[in-house]
Amino acid sequence: MKIEWESRNMVTVDAPLELVAMCCQAAEGVTLPCAVHVLLTDDEEIHRINREMRDVDRATDVLSFPSVNYRPGTTARSSEKRLRREWDPELGACMLGDIIISYPHAVMQAEEYGHSVRRELCYLLAHALFHLMGYDHMEEDEKKEMRKMEEKALGMAGVTRDDGALAPSDGELCALARLAMQKSYSPYSKYAVGAALLTADGRVYTGCNIENASFGLTNCAERTAVFKAVSEGVQEFAAIAIASNGAPPYPCGACRQVLNEFAPGIRILVTWGENQMEETTLPQLLPHSFGPKDLP
Ligand code: THU
């Protein structure tokens, strides 16, 4: 999911909004590249937009304007044709619509609910994104379903710290790896790889391969994900999903060694083609490994 940002000098306090957007898409099970336009603004502007677009004369926390017209009772996962109509060739993605978030409202609500502004911004984005994917909360059962999806996506992104119950399934981890693959920078090999690394406490870090005109400086998707996690203080991992097209993308030797440093027993899922998946473990891929245990 690509976020087209527009911010009136608001600070997103390190909120993992890109990851939240990706997790919403993965939780919904949409595989087409999608994009969304997000405006982070003040109460005055959201008030004006609310008045002009909805005839509601007050500020609010979040507004969403879907570009896809879903059939009643359906959501994005079963509306591929309609999504494709919103294909933007410049973005290389289907534009789901516009989201406007009031930063001062997010701050106020965070205080009210006793959680961080970071969490509130993530929640508002997830809520609005599910609206853009066809969800609503008019009826009680619709509302329940929407809440469940929001919780699921936020859990996957590690925004709700629970007991890990919301961690993604293997299928969802693979879906996240495939979405991460869409971010690959691989103009030289044209071989896109994505990875989704599941932490021991149920959070996900994604990565893609990042090539360089000086070829040897290329970084693999798996290592991008591991380095993102470790650089944020996370060193315990349960599984990694690796996605590519063509053959099953088993990790290269260098990535096996890097995984072995932090998670010698890690489960490895590889996914390719439409939805194919194989599972293995690092001890199987790197027998008789050399690692921290071998040093005095
Ligand atoms: N690549 C990965 O991202 N992960 C692997 O485990 C194998 C290779 C990338 C690096 C390079 O951008 C491209 O695939 C071709 O080698």
Residues whose N, C-alpha, C, O or C-beta is under 5 A from the ligand:
A	BS01	THU	S186 S189 Y191 V193 N209 E211 T218 N219 C220 A221 E222 Y250 P251 C252 C255
